Amino acid sequence: LATAKAAPTGIVAGPDGNIWFTERFANKIGRVTLAGVVQEFPELSTTGSAPAGITAGPDGNLWFTEQLGGNIGRMTPAGAVTEFPIPTANSGPFLAIITGPDGNIWFTENNATASKIAQVTLAGTIREFSPPTPESGPSGIAVGSDGNIWFTEGNANQIGRLTP
């Protein structure tokens, strides 16, 4: 990468056929073509936001977490970024972000004081759900074959399920 010590973290196949990735320490999103041509987009407007997880959304955009910025970001394949603030301060969304069976984006907030599962609509409205165990530290998230959202609770040593 052109940016030294960018710390590429999340990676996903994009809707445009390219591979997209986050650069946590560089505060950027990048893409690489299958031929190996890398493009790094300008820094995000939220300084030091530490983009980490990334997923391809059903709307043809890339959605990503901002671990330190407390936002969920949306980037068009052309590079236009919109950031949506998470209601809970210091929420700590990290790598876990997926497209749910309901067509919304789902992610975990794994800061010890946040510990929530959250949903963001394609319009940017964020709803947060608290797991039964406080401070459980949800981190991983997946869609099960049953159409539910499944997540790990690292601090509680459990697996949880949420019905969309």
Buried (B, 14 or more C-beta within 10 A) or exposed (E): BEBEEBEBBBEBEBBBEBBBBBBBBBBBBBBBEEEEEEEBBEBBEBEEBBBBBBBBBBBEBBBBBBBBBBBBBBBBBEEEBEBBBBBBEEBBBBBBBBBBBBEBBBBBBBBEEBBBBBBBEBEEEBEBBBBEBEEBBBBBBEBEEEEBBBBBBBBBEBEBEBEE
